[in-house]
Amino acid sequence: MANTPGDLQVIVPNLHRRYSGVTATNRMVAPRLAKLFRAGWFGSDAPEGIARIGIADVLKLWRRRTPLIWHARRNNEMIAGVALRALGWPLKLVFTSAAQRHHSWITRWLIRRMDAIIATSDISASFLKVKATVIPHGVDTDVYAPPQDRAAAFAESGLPGRYAIGCFGRVRAQKGTDVFVDAMCMLLPRYPDFSAVIIGQVTAEQTSFANDLKRRIEAAGLQSRIVITGELPIDEVQRWYQRLTIYAFTSRNEGFGLTLIEAMAAGSALVAARAGAAQLVVEDGVTGVLMPPADADALVAALEPLMRDVAAATAMGERGRARVLAKFSLDAEAVRIGDVYRPLL
């Protein structure tokens, strides 16, 4: 590891075996934090750009005099931090919450034992019942960037037509994949230049849900124009963003919804359900269009003007990219998290 245990200022735990959205957002910001602090990643899925520490390294920190940050993002990570501190580790406990729901009693109990709380949106903060600093997630604006030639990028996809609309995320009702499919079945027959792509994992328990979507697509005769790819490597997903003219964020409920800012950073026009951080991220009618969740007719009404006027969609995508650069970059997120850390250190 690059830092010796005695040098560490921040531990970023990831105590979750399955890769998740929380892991993804943590992996993105952690290397930026490592540029500002002597930081180490403890757990699975360590990204490049931050030292990896193991159990032996953590044991060496017992009864150290100078404090260090333990930045949890899940209940089990808060529990581990509270337990380690009780046993003599000099930890200052920070928790980031993206949840937009009332918390269980154990979560509330753990939150009260934190030294600082971060929420990813005002709505998430409102459920915490304690003082929190609102810091929205950021995105790597170098990786998630517009293509040099969107038409050429689309041509690589092999989809029919000239333009693509995307909806990315696990294929399930919570993500509103069914809402997207229903809207596409209504719209694509009217707009032959457009195709649609759904990218995301189909878990075993969601197989029947995904099969029902495929039946709807087949009934509409749109098998070649609504493509469900399944899960793809992250670099392929990043390339798919560059092929989109429009992105549809259709979640019924969401913690933050990172695909919002990924799509905007890549210059796609955005239509977003009012879930997660959509109302924080999107200036309605300027950098995107907001709509009620779980409403296929509302999605149709929001998408159709952009499909009818691709130049307007392109201009909206450019404004969205500029907003992400100004407000939702990874560097901005890391600096604001650092402002929370410094008084504790």
Steps between C-alpha positions, in 0.01 A plus 500: 500500500617854431427628851618330817219444753643771724477754218134439414244777539197335338369145471243438227326169589306297244355213702261369236577199283255574220581791269234770540428864426644594840821318408511673161468851643751419774753367247476817294558756772751307713801554266421875496492502882837320495647800320392724792562266797708194587221252437464122484227273364392214727294224339409368156492671157790740571544753218826623353644815656455419871711276723342171601519406867429167666406371843865500613530869413184584695624304804817714505283810556373382842553765769665739256490851646414705194143463365409371158178500300288186450257596221206257496228477238305199631364380834759222531778752446355727769475200736864409433610859561308530828637164619860578407485835676356337813793256497765771483541605137527884471225535240296802402184361342344648187190362327365580154129436445328494162179334623171682452291316759443478873786312662475196726564537872847346467598743224374795709697370801816469291457842340491663844845354567661655194725806527379639167219419259492559124181474292504481123190720463269724703236226493742244642599751769135552599470135611807505725362701797851631571716776353647396165717655231348459154762391245366356173687224321740596224599338174830474312441754226805379304367143480133598461539746215332569165640317196678688228232382257172371648371376163814289455471374857138397437597326177735274702200369696349313208153623597261599222428868443708806583440574869483310829309540825646318800389380841780348712488318833390166640192372314226518761183686594685727745706635208185551292623283213138406427404868475777553246396198291136610497599851389726363226223273372287812456767730357728296277233421236457878455876575484675247272839673537518401869592176674512426874756320715463363854827413674506333840514181696204261501522310829344156545209641699428750221494246216120490476487882503755517217319229303176696526678805357626290209145378432375861489781592258421201275127579505585848372726354229799701629753225575763659277446853638475441878813311605562360850874435521525366854792605719804639315856593608520858621710619206233373260229679697702821478518458122125438483432834671683666211265333251186645661317811390255474794522329838190399701534475879186309599555386860199478727728562799874549523773596744678741268490363147850532362390434142343847503835675509681237295259556211512878537880495509498307172280767343172308476172687537338383823142411588481410869238374742484700822693240700839495668695818436317592177355823638840599638683423177255608230389853419161411355472601137861619485741214577233231491129432529343381827193275512307300760629146563317183390310681223561375145269763349695778674824349372360499146396864534847598626695302241300577187601868457868399521453218250316737268777764526841333526675839483315604817601172664865560403491852645346369824778242521763773466338700782487186713869433446583858605293459819682180597837666441397789727319312778544122490863413426691246710758762595228729639356209700842406643580858603168533684549166678846623599339803660306260724812298588737780597336615826489137616870445429 
